[in-house]
Amino acid sequence: MANIIQELAGVGDLTEQVIATDLLISSKNAIKSYAAALAESTTPNVKNVLKRQLDDAIKAHDKITSYMMNKGYYNAYEPQAQIEMAREASDTVMSLNNPD
């Protein structure tokens, strides 16, 4: 049923791409937060825990990035293609709000 609704709305696989993109952005924010917390921590035990969490967050980010690149959702090595993909996605979203 969800696929039918996606096709009628003209978004196809966009939902999966949006979810993956949101996950990628969240993983980047997690990395930044762990790095900042690690820089501010003073207790050796806390530092060790934060280092492990940071390592795990970096590994997760790598997996998400690889997944998105394999699916064609993210063009890390072709900025112009990534910009065009983002523009097309924003055009699609805007057309959903303004069906002329």
Biopython code that builds the backbone (N, CA, C, O; Angstrom):
import numpy as np
from Bio.PDB.StructureBuilder import StructureBuilder

atoms = [
    (1, "MET", "N", (0.820, -1.197, 0.000)),
    (1, "MET", "CA", (0.000, 0.000, 0.000)),
    (1, "MET", "C", (0.863, 1.260, 0.000)),
    (1, "MET", "O", (0.576, 2.218, -0.718)),
    (2, "ALA", "N", (1.929, 1.251, 0.817)),
    (2, "ALA", "CA", (2.795, 2.429, 0.883)),
    (2, "ALA", "C", (3.438, 2.709, -0.469)),
    (2, "ALA", "O", (3.592, 3.868, -0.855)),
    (3, "ASN", "N", (3.819, 1.649, -1.196)),
    (3, "ASN", "CA", (4.437, 1.851, -2.510)),
    (3, "ASN", "C", (3.464, 2.506, -3.486)),
    (3, "ASN", "O", (3.864, 3.353, -4.285)),
    (4, "ILE", "N", (2.200, 2.125, -3.427)),
    (4, "ILE", "CA", (1.192, 2.717, -4.302)),
    (4, "ILE", "C", (1.052, 4.211, -4.001)),
    (4, "ILE", "O", (0.990, 5.034, -4.914)),
    (5, "ILE", "N", (1.004, 4.542, -2.730)),
    (5, "ILE", "CA", (0.878, 5.947, -2.336)),
    (5, "ILE", "C", (2.107, 6.728, -2.779)),
    (5, "ILE", "O", (1.990, 7.857, -3.255)),
    (6, "GLN", "N", (3.294, 6.125, -2.624)),
    (6, "GLN", "CA", (4.518, 6.802, -3.063)),
    (6, "GLN", "C", (4.488, 7.045, -4.562)),
    (6, "GLN", "O", (4.851, 8.128, -5.021)),
    (7, "GLU", "N", (4.061, 6.057, -5.324)),
    (7, "GLU", "CA", (4.016, 6.209, -6.783)),
    (7, "GLU", "C", (2.997, 7.268, -7.190)),
    (7, "GLU", "O", (3.261, 8.074, -8.082)),
    (8, "LEU", "N", (1.825, 7.270, -6.535)),
    (8, "LEU", "CA", (0.815, 8.278, -6.840)),
    (8, "LEU", "C", (1.311, 9.683, -6.512)),
    (8, "LEU", "O", (0.996, 10.645, -7.212)),
    (9, "ALA", "N", (2.086, 9.785, -5.445)),
    (9, "ALA", "CA", (2.622, 11.092, -5.058)),
    (9, "ALA", "C", (3.843, 11.464, -5.883)),
    (9, "ALA", "O", (4.301, 12.606, -5.841)),
    (10, "GLY", "N", (4.373, 10.498, -6.636)),
    (10, "GLY", "CA", (5.529, 10.764, -7.484)),
    (10, "GLY", "C", (6.848, 10.779, -6.761)),
    (10, "GLY", "O", (7.809, 11.377, -7.245)),
    (11, "VAL", "N", (6.924, 10.127, -5.594)),
    (11, "VAL", "CA", (8.173, 10.142, -4.848)),
    (11, "VAL", "C", (8.954, 8.835, -4.949)),
    (11, "VAL", "O", (10.139, 8.821, -4.615)),
    (12, "GLY", "N", (8.349, 7.746, -5.390)),
    (12, "GLY", "CA", (9.052, 6.484, -5.581)),
    (12, "GLY", "C", (9.929, 6.108, -4.407)),
    (12, "GLY", "O", (9.435, 5.925, -3.295)),
    (13, "ASP", "N", (11.238, 5.990, -4.643)),
    (13, "ASP", "CA", (12.197, 5.617, -3.607)),
    (13, "ASP", "C", (12.650, 6.797, -2.758)),
    (13, "ASP", "O", (13.542, 6.645, -1.924)),
    (14, "LEU", "N", (12.065, 7.945, -2.950)),
    (14, "LEU", "CA", (12.499, 9.128, -2.220)),
    (14, "LEU", "C", (12.389, 8.931, -0.716)),
    (14, "LEU", "O", (13.220, 9.445, 0.032)),
    (15, "THR", "N", (11.389, 8.205, -0.264)),
    (15, "THR", "CA", (11.214, 8.003, 1.171)),
    (15, "THR", "C", (12.428, 7.308, 1.765)),
    (15, "THR", "O", (12.927, 7.728, 2.809)),
    (16, "GLU", "N", (12.910, 6.259, 1.122)),
    (16, "GLU", "CA", (14.101, 5.561, 1.601)),
    (16, "GLU", "C", (15.308, 6.496, 1.594)),
    (16, "GLU", "O", (16.118, 6.487, 2.520)),
    (17, "GLN", "N", (15.418, 7.293, 0.552)),
    (17, "GLN", "CA", (16.534, 8.230, 0.434)),
    (17, "GLN", "C", (16.463, 9.286, 1.536)),
    (17, "GLN", "O", (17.484, 9.636, 2.128)),
    (18, "VAL", "N", (15.279, 9.785, 1.809)),
    (18, "VAL", "CA", (15.110, 10.800, 2.852)),
    (18, "VAL", "C", (15.475, 10.219, 4.214)),
    (18, "VAL", "O", (16.147, 10.874, 5.011)),
    (19, "ILE", "N", (15.039, 9.005, 4.478)),
    (19, "ILE", "CA", (15.359, 8.364, 5.754)),
    (19, "ILE", "C", (16.862, 8.163, 5.881)),
    (19, "ILE", "O", (17.440, 8.447, 6.930)),
    (20, "ALA", "N", (17.496, 7.677, 4.822)),
    (20, "ALA", "CA", (18.942, 7.461, 4.852)),
    (20, "ALA", "C", (19.692, 8.771, 5.030)),
    (20, "ALA", "O", (20.671, 8.832, 5.773)),
    (21, "THR", "N", (19.239, 9.815, 4.353)),
    (21, "THR", "CA", (19.890, 11.125, 4.476)),
    (21, "THR", "C", (19.753, 11.653, 5.900)),
    (21, "THR", "O", (20.708, 12.191, 6.459)),
    (22, "ASP", "N", (18.579, 11.501, 6.481)),
    (22, "ASP", "CA", (18.365, 11.937, 7.856)),
    (22, "ASP", "C", (19.272, 11.166, 8.812)),
    (22, "ASP", "O", (19.830, 11.738, 9.749)),
    (23, "LEU", "N", (19.415, 9.861, 8.567)),
    (23, "LEU", "CA", (20.291, 9.037, 9.396)),
    (23, "LEU", "C", (21.742, 9.483, 9.252)),
    (23, "LEU", "O", (22.475, 9.530, 10.240)),
    (24, "LEU", "N", (22.163, 9.807, 8.039)),
    (24, "LEU", "CA", (23.529, 10.279, 7.811)),
    (24, "LEU", "C", (23.784, 11.598, 8.547)),
    (24, "LEU", "O", (24.820, 11.766, 9.189)),
    (25, "ILE", "N", (22.843, 12.518, 8.449)),
    (25, "ILE", "CA", (22.981, 13.804, 9.141)),
    (25, "ILE", "C", (23.031, 13.593, 10.658)),
    (25, "ILE", "O", (23.817, 14.233, 11.356)),
    (26, "SER", "N", (22.190, 12.696, 11.154)),
    (26, "SER", "CA", (22.191, 12.408, 12.594)),
    (26, "SER", "C", (23.508, 11.793, 13.038)),
    (26, "SER", "O", (24.012, 12.109, 14.116)),
    (27, "SER", "N", (24.070, 10.913, 12.209)),
    (27, "SER", "CA", (25.343, 10.298, 12.581)),
    (27, "SER", "C", (26.468, 11.334, 12.600)),
    (27, "SER", "O", (27.362, 11.263, 13.443)),
    (28, "LYS", "N", (26.426, 12.295, 11.674)),
    (28, "LYS", "CA", (27.431, 13.364, 11.690)),
    (28, "LYS", "C", (27.304, 14.192, 12.970)),
    (28, "LYS", "O", (28.307, 14.558, 13.581)),
    (29, "ASN", "N", (26.080, 14.479, 13.364)),
    (29, "ASN", "CA", (25.870, 15.244, 14.597)),
    (29, "ASN", "C", (26.339, 14.469, 15.817)),
    (29, "ASN", "O", (26.883, 15.055, 16.753)),
    (30, "ALA", "N", (26.134, 13.161, 15.816)),
    (30, "ALA", "CA", (26.598, 12.330, 16.936)),
    (30, "ALA", "C", (28.115, 12.378, 17.034)),
    (30, "ALA", "O", (28.668, 12.500, 18.127)),
    (31, "ILE", "N", (28.785, 12.284, 15.896)),
    (31, "ILE", "CA", (30.256, 12.351, 15.888)),
    (31, "ILE", "C", (30.728, 13.679, 16.460)),
    (31, "ILE", "O", (31.642, 13.710, 17.284)),
    (32, "LYS", "N", (30.117, 14.768, 16.032)),
    (32, "LYS", "CA", (30.494, 16.090, 16.542)),
    (32, "LYS", "C", (30.260, 16.176, 18.057)),
    (32, "LYS", "O", (31.084, 16.722, 18.791)),
    (33, "SER", "N", (29.141, 15.639, 18.505)),
    (33, "SER", "CA", (28.816, 15.713, 19.938)),
    (33, "SER", "C", (29.775, 14.881, 20.775)),
    (33, "SER", "O", (30.229, 15.330, 21.828)),
    (34, "TYR", "N", (30.088, 13.669, 20.316)),
    (34, "TYR", "CA", (31.047, 12.839, 21.052)),
    (34, "TYR", "C", (32.427, 13.485, 21.077)),
    (34, "TYR", "O", (33.099, 13.467, 22.108)),
    (35, "ALA", "N", (32.858, 14.058, 19.947)),
    (35, "ALA", "CA", (34.165, 14.704, 19.898)),
    (35, "ALA", "C", (34.215, 15.894, 20.852)),
    (35, "ALA", "O", (35.210, 16.088, 21.550)),
    (36, "ALA", "N", (33.161, 16.679, 20.885)),
    (36, "ALA", "CA", (33.117, 17.834, 21.789)),
    (36, "ALA", "C", (33.118, 17.377, 23.251)),
    (36, "ALA", "O", (33.821, 17.951, 24.083)),
    (37, "ALA", "N", (32.340, 16.360, 23.555)),
    (37, "ALA", "CA", (32.295, 15.852, 24.929)),
    (37, "ALA", "C", (33.652, 15.275, 25.334)),
    (37, "ALA", "O", (34.099, 15.452, 26.467)),
    (38, "LEU", "N", (34.299, 14.588, 24.399)),
    (38, "LEU", "CA", (35.617, 14.020, 24.673)),
    (38, "LEU", "C", (36.634, 15.124, 24.959)),
    (38, "LEU", "O", (37.460, 14.990, 25.862)),
    (39, "ALA", "N", (36.578, 16.190, 24.206)),
    (39, "ALA", "CA", (37.508, 17.309, 24.403)),
    (39, "ALA", "C", (37.297, 17.985, 25.752)),
    (39, "ALA", "O", (38.242, 18.521, 26.331)),
    (40, "GLU", "N", (36.083, 17.966, 26.249)),
    (40, "GLU", "CA", (35.761, 18.632, 27.510)),
    (40, "GLU", "C", (35.903, 17.730, 28.730)),
    (40, "GLU", "O", (35.940, 18.223, 29.858)),
    (41, "SER", "N", (35.981, 16.430, 28.527)),
    (41, "SER", "CA", (36.024, 15.512, 29.672)),
    (41, "SER", "C", (37.414, 15.495, 30.303)),
    (41, "SER", "O", (38.421, 15.732, 29.636)),
    (42, "THR", "N", (37.443, 15.213, 31.595)),
    (42, "THR", "CA", (38.709, 15.189, 32.318)),
    (42, "THR", "C", (38.984, 13.849, 32.979)),
    (42, "THR", "O", (40.137, 13.543, 33.287)),
    (43, "THR", "N", (37.972, 13.056, 33.201)),
    (43, "THR", "CA", (38.124, 11.770, 33.870)),
    (43, "THR", "C", (38.556, 10.701, 32.874)),
    (43, "THR", "O", (37.927, 10.560, 31.825)),
    (44, "PRO", "N", (39.606, 9.947, 33.170)),
    (44, "PRO", "CA", (40.079, 8.916, 32.241)),
    (44, "PRO", "C", (39.009, 7.891, 31.859)),
    (44, "PRO", "O", (38.929, 7.480, 30.702)),
    (45, "ASN", "N", (38.201, 7.484, 32.815)),
    (45, "ASN", "CA", (37.146, 6.501, 32.510)),
    (45, "ASN", "C", (36.113, 7.079, 31.546)),
    (45, "ASN", "O", (35.663, 6.400, 30.623)),
    (46, "VAL", "N", (35.750, 8.325, 31.766)),
    (46, "VAL", "CA", (34.781, 8.982, 30.876)),
    (46, "VAL", "C", (35.388, 9.142, 29.489)),
    (46, "VAL", "O", (34.713, 8.916, 28.486)),
    (47, "LYS", "N", (36.652, 9.529, 29.428)),
    (47, "LYS", "CA", (37.328, 9.668, 28.138)),
    (47, "LYS", "C", (37.328, 8.348, 27.370)),
    (47, "LYS", "O", (37.085, 8.329, 26.163)),
    (48, "ASN", "N", (37.598, 7.252, 28.062)),
    (48, "ASN", "CA", (37.619, 5.943, 27.401)),
    (48, "ASN", "C", (36.251, 5.565, 26.850)),
    (48, "ASN", "O", (36.141, 5.050, 25.737)),
    (49, "VAL", "N", (35.217, 5.822, 27.628)),
    (49, "VAL", "CA", (33.856, 5.523, 27.165)),
    (49, "VAL", "C", (33.519, 6.377, 25.952)),
    (49, "VAL", "O", (32.967, 5.875, 24.972)),
    (50, "LEU", "N", (33.842, 7.648, 26.010)),
    (50, "LEU", "CA", (33.545, 8.550, 24.892)),
    (50, "LEU", "C", (34.344, 8.194, 23.640)),
    (50, "LEU", "O", (33.834, 8.315, 22.526)),
    (51, "LYS", "N", (35.583, 7.759, 23.812)),
    (51, "LYS", "CA", (36.385, 7.329, 22.664)),
    (51, "LYS", "C", (35.741, 6.122, 21.976)),
    (51, "LYS", "O", (35.674, 6.057, 20.749)),
    (52, "ARG", "N", (35.271, 5.171, 22.783)),
    (52, "ARG", "CA", (34.599, 3.990, 22.203)),
    (52, "ARG", "C", (33.315, 4.401, 21.480)),
    (52, "ARG", "O", (33.028, 3.917, 20.386)),
    (53, "GLN", "N", (32.555, 5.289, 22.095)),
    (53, "GLN", "CA", (31.320, 5.762, 21.475)),
    (53, "GLN", "C", (31.617, 6.513, 20.179)),
    (53, "GLN", "O", (30.903, 6.350, 19.190)),
    (54, "LEU", "N", (32.661, 7.331, 20.181)),
    (54, "LEU", "CA", (33.062, 8.070, 18.982)),
    (54, "LEU", "C", (33.480, 7.102, 17.880)),
    (54, "LEU", "O", (33.086, 7.267, 16.726)),
    (55, "ASP", "N", (34.270, 6.102, 18.228)),
    (55, "ASP", "CA", (34.674, 5.091, 17.237)),
    (55, "ASP", "C", (33.458, 4.388, 16.643)),
    (55, "ASP", "O", (33.387, 4.185, 15.431)),
    (56, "ASP", "N", (32.507, 4.018, 17.489)),
    (56, "ASP", "CA", (31.284, 3.358, 17.004)),
    (56, "ASP", "C", (30.483, 4.281, 16.089)),
    (56, "ASP", "O", (29.944, 3.845, 15.071)),
    (57, "ALA", "N", (30.411, 5.556, 16.458)),
    (57, "ALA", "CA", (29.669, 6.524, 15.635)),
    (57, "ALA", "C", (30.336, 6.705, 14.276)),
    (57, "ALA", "O", (29.647, 6.838, 13.265)),
    (58, "ILE", "N", (31.660, 6.712, 14.239)),
    (58, "ILE", "CA", (32.381, 6.841, 12.973)),
    (58, "ILE", "C", (32.146, 5.607, 12.105)),
    (58, "ILE", "O", (31.941, 5.727, 10.897)),
    (59, "LYS", "N", (32.173, 4.427, 12.713)),
    (59, "LYS", "CA", (31.905, 3.196, 11.962)),
    (59, "LYS", "C", (30.482, 3.197, 11.393)),
    (59, "LYS", "O", (30.265, 2.794, 10.250)),
    (60, "ALA", "N", (29.527, 3.647, 12.191)),
    (60, "ALA", "CA", (28.137, 3.725, 11.715)),
    (60, "ALA", "C", (28.031, 4.709, 10.549)),
    (60, "ALA", "O", (27.346, 4.435, 9.563)),
    (61, "HIS", "N", (28.698, 5.835, 10.661)),
    (61, "HIS", "CA", (28.688, 6.830, 9.593)),
    (61, "HIS", "C", (29.252, 6.230, 8.305)),
    (61, "HIS", "O", (28.702, 6.439, 7.224)),
    (62, "ASP", "N", (30.346, 5.490, 8.427)),
    (62, "ASP", "CA", (30.937, 4.831, 7.251)),
    (62, "ASP", "C", (29.956, 3.864, 6.599)),
    (62, "ASP", "O", (29.846, 3.817, 5.374)),
    (63, "LYS", "N", (29.250, 3.098, 7.412)),
    (63, "LYS", "CA", (28.274, 2.134, 6.871)),
    (63, "LYS", "C", (27.118, 2.847, 6.176)),
    (63, "LYS", "O", (26.689, 2.440, 5.096)),
    (64, "ILE", "N", (26.625, 3.897, 6.788)),
    (64, "ILE", "CA", (25.517, 4.654, 6.192)),
    (64, "ILE", "C", (25.959, 5.293, 4.883)),
    (64, "ILE", "O", (25.230, 5.261, 3.891)),
    (65, "THR", "N", (27.168, 5.880, 4.883)),
    (65, "THR", "CA", (27.689, 6.501, 3.667)),
    (65, "THR", "C", (27.840, 5.477, 2.555)),
    (65, "THR", "O", (27.448, 5.738, 1.417)),
    (66, "SER", "N", (28.401, 4.320, 2.867)),
    (66, "SER", "CA", (28.570, 3.257, 1.864)),
    (66, "SER", "C", (27.224, 2.803, 1.317)),
    (66, "SER", "O", (27.066, 2.624, 0.109)),
    (67, "TYR", "N", (26.258, 2.619, 2.204)),
    (67, "TYR", "CA", (24.915, 2.211, 1.789)),
    (67, "TYR", "C", (24.326, 3.229, 0.820)),
    (67, "TYR", "O", (23.797, 2.870, -0.233)),
    (68, "MET", "N", (24.424, 4.501, 1.190)),
    (68, "MET", "CA", (23.842, 5.548, 0.346)),
    (68, "MET", "C", (24.558, 5.655, -0.998)),
    (68, "MET", "O", (23.919, 5.884, -2.025)),
    (69, "MET", "N", (25.871, 5.490, -0.997)),
    (69, "MET", "CA", (26.611, 5.551, -2.248)),
    (69, "MET", "C", (26.266, 4.366, -3.146)),
    (69, "MET", "O", (26.123, 4.520, -4.359)),
    (70, "ASN", "N", (26.132, 3.185, -2.547)),
    (70, "ASN", "CA", (25.761, 1.991, -3.327)),
    (70, "ASN", "C", (24.365, 2.108, -3.926)),
    (70, "ASN", "O", (24.111, 1.589, -5.013)),
    (71, "LYS", "N", (23.475, 2.776, -3.236)),
    (71, "LYS", "CA", (22.101, 2.965, -3.714)),
    (71, "LYS", "C", (21.985, 4.132, -4.696)),
    (71, "LYS", "O", (20.950, 4.311, -5.339)),
    (72, "GLY", "N", (23.059, 4.926, -4.807)),
    (72, "GLY", "CA", (23.011, 6.090, -5.684)),
    (72, "GLY", "C", (22.362, 7.299, -5.033)),
    (72, "GLY", "O", (21.969, 8.237, -5.727)),
    (73, "TYR", "N", (22.244, 7.291, -3.707)),
    (73, "TYR", "CA", (21.627, 8.395, -2.984)),
    (73, "TYR", "C", (22.620, 9.487, -2.625)),
    (73, "TYR", "O", (22.222, 10.601, -2.286)),
    (74, "TYR", "N", (23.903, 9.177, -2.695)),
    (74, "TYR", "CA", (24.937, 10.105, -2.230)),
    (74, "TYR", "C", (26.143, 9.994, -3.146)),
    (74, "TYR", "O", (26.665, 8.901, -3.367)),
    (75, "ASN", "N", (26.576, 11.110, -3.668)),
    (75, "ASN", "CA", (27.722, 11.157, -4.582)),
    (75, "ASN", "C", (28.859, 11.920, -3.920)),
    (75, "ASN", "O", (29.110, 13.080, -4.244)),
    (76, "ALA", "N", (29.539, 11.268, -3.001)),
    (76, "ALA", "CA", (30.587, 11.934, -2.232)),
    (76, "ALA", "C", (31.748, 12.403, -3.092)),
    (76, "ALA", "O", (32.418, 13.378, -2.752)),
    (77, "TYR", "N", (31.993, 11.721, -4.200)),
    (77, "TYR", "CA", (33.151, 12.055, -5.036)),
    (77, "TYR", "C", (32.771, 12.857, -6.274)),
    (77, "TYR", "O", (33.625, 13.171, -7.103)),
    (78, "GLU", "N", (31.504, 13.185, -6.397)),
    (78, "GLU", "CA", (31.025, 13.985, -7.527)),
    (78, "GLU", "C", (30.111, 15.089, -7.004)),
    (78, "GLU", "O", (28.887, 14.961, -7.053)),
    (79, "PRO", "N", (30.699, 16.170, -6.505)),
    (79, "PRO", "CA", (29.894, 17.233, -5.895)),
    (79, "PRO", "C", (28.810, 17.792, -6.814)),
    (79, "PRO", "O", (27.697, 18.065, -6.362)),
    (80, "GLN", "N", (29.121, 17.963, -8.088)),
    (80, "GLN", "CA", (28.126, 18.524, -9.002)),
    (80, "GLN", "C", (26.921, 17.599, -9.129)),
    (80, "GLN", "O", (25.781, 18.063, -9.169)),
    (81, "ALA", "N", (27.168, 16.289, -9.194)),
    (81, "ALA", "CA", (26.069, 15.320, -9.260)),
    (81, "ALA", "C", (25.259, 15.346, -7.972)),
    (81, "ALA", "O", (24.035, 15.216, -8.011)),
    (82, "GLN", "N", (25.922, 15.514, -6.830)),
    (82, "GLN", "CA", (25.219, 15.576, -5.544)),
    (82, "GLN", "C", (24.357, 16.835, -5.467)),
    (82, "GLN", "O", (23.234, 16.791, -4.965)),
    (83, "ILE", "N", (24.876, 17.941, -5.957)),
    (83, "ILE", "CA", (24.106, 19.185, -5.963)),
    (83, "ILE", "C", (22.866, 19.030, -6.839)),
    (83, "ILE", "O", (21.777, 19.458, -6.455)),
    (84, "GLU", "N", (23.023, 18.423, -8.005)),
    (84, "GLU", "CA", (21.893, 18.214, -8.905)),
    (84, "GLU", "C", (20.850, 17.297, -8.268)),
    (84, "GLU", "O", (19.649, 17.537, -8.392)),
    (85, "MET", "N", (21.311, 16.243, -7.585)),
    (85, "MET", "CA", (20.390, 15.326, -6.915)),
    (85, "MET", "C", (19.613, 16.056, -5.822)),
    (85, "MET", "O", (18.409, 15.848, -5.673)),
    (86, "ALA", "N", (20.290, 16.906, -5.063)),
    (86, "ALA", "CA", (19.624, 17.669, -4.005)),
    (86, "ALA", "C", (18.609, 18.638, -4.596)),
    (86, "ALA", "O", (17.527, 18.825, -4.039)),
    (87, "ARG", "N", (18.955, 19.254, -5.721)),
    (87, "ARG", "CA", (18.028, 20.178, -6.376)),
    (87, "ARG", "C", (16.783, 19.443, -6.855)),
    (87, "ARG", "O", (15.666, 19.931, -6.679)),
    (88, "GLU", "N", (16.967, 18.276, -7.458)),
    (88, "GLU", "CA", (15.823, 17.493, -7.933)),
    (88, "GLU", "C", (14.930, 17.058, -6.775)),
    (88, "GLU", "O", (13.703, 17.093, -6.876)),
    (89, "ALA", "N", (15.560, 16.648, -5.673)),
    (89, "ALA", "CA", (14.775, 16.246, -4.503)),
    (89, "ALA", "C", (13.979, 17.427, -3.949)),
    (89, "ALA", "O", (12.819, 17.271, -3.567)),
    (90, "SER", "N", (14.599, 18.602, -3.905)),
    (90, "SER", "CA", (13.870, 19.766, -3.388)),
    (90, "SER", "C", (12.746, 20.173, -4.336)),
    (90, "SER", "O", (11.684, 20.602, -3.885)),
    (91, "ASP", "N", (12.969, 20.042, -5.653)),
    (91, "ASP", "CA", (11.905, 20.327, -6.621)),
    (91, "ASP", "C", (10.722, 19.376, -6.417)),
    (91, "ASP", "O", (9.562, 19.782, -6.496)),
    (92, "THR", "N", (11.034, 18.111, -6.156)),
    (92, "THR", "CA", (9.970, 17.122, -5.927)),
    (92, "THR", "C", (9.167, 17.473, -4.688)),
    (92, "THR", "O", (7.937, 17.423, -4.699)),
    (93, "VAL", "N", (9.866, 17.827, -3.626)),
    (93, "VAL", "CA", (9.183, 18.178, -2.377)),
    (93, "VAL", "C", (8.315, 19.417, -2.589)),
    (93, "VAL", "O", (7.178, 19.469, -2.120)),
    (94, "MET", "N", (8.841, 20.396, -3.284)),
    (94, "MET", "CA", (8.076, 21.614, -3.520)),
    (94, "MET", "C", (6.854, 21.342, -4.379)),
    (94, "MET", "O", (5.805, 21.951, -4.168)),
    (95, "SER", "N", (6.972, 20.433, -5.347)),
    (95, "SER", "CA", (5.832, 20.126, -6.200)),
    (95, "SER", "C", (4.730, 19.395, -5.442)),
    (95, "SER", "O", (3.558, 19.487, -5.805)),
    (96, "LEU", "N", (5.101, 18.674, -4.397)),
    (96, "LEU", "CA", (4.085, 17.995, -3.574)),
    (96, "LEU", "C", (3.228, 19.016, -2.828)),
    (96, "LEU", "O", (2.039, 18.791, -2.602)),
    (97, "ASN", "N", (3.828, 20.117, -2.455)),
    (97, "ASN", "CA", (3.103, 21.172, -1.737)),
    (97, "ASN", "C", (2.346, 22.112, -2.653)),
    (97, "ASN", "O", (1.452, 22.834, -2.211)),
    (98, "ASN", "N", (2.707, 22.103, -3.946)),
    (98, "ASN", "CA", (2.089, 23.012, -4.893)),
    (98, "ASN", "C", (1.759, 22.265, -6.184)),
    (98, "ASN", "O", (2.458, 22.433, -7.183)),
    (99, "PRO", "N", (0.698, 21.436, -6.181)),
    (99, "PRO", "CA", (0.397, 20.608, -7.354)),
    (99, "PRO", "C", (-0.276, 21.395, -8.472)),
    (99, "PRO", "O", (-1.502, 21.393, -8.590)),
    (100, "ASP", "N", (0.527, 22.066, -9.291)),
    (100, "ASP", "CA", (-0.023, 22.832, -10.433)),
    (100, "ASP", "C", (-0.047, 22.009, -11.680)),
    (100, "ASP", "O", (-0.474, 22.489, -12.730)),
]
sb = StructureBuilder()
sb.init_structure("model")
sb.init_model(0)
sb.init_chain("A")
sb.init_seg("    ")
for serial, (resi, resn, name, xyz) in enumerate(atoms, 1):
    if name == "N":
        sb.init_residue(resn, " ", resi, " ")
    sb.init_atom(name, np.array(xyz, "f"), 0.0, 1.0, " ", f" {name:<3s}", serial, name[0])
structure = sb.get_structure()
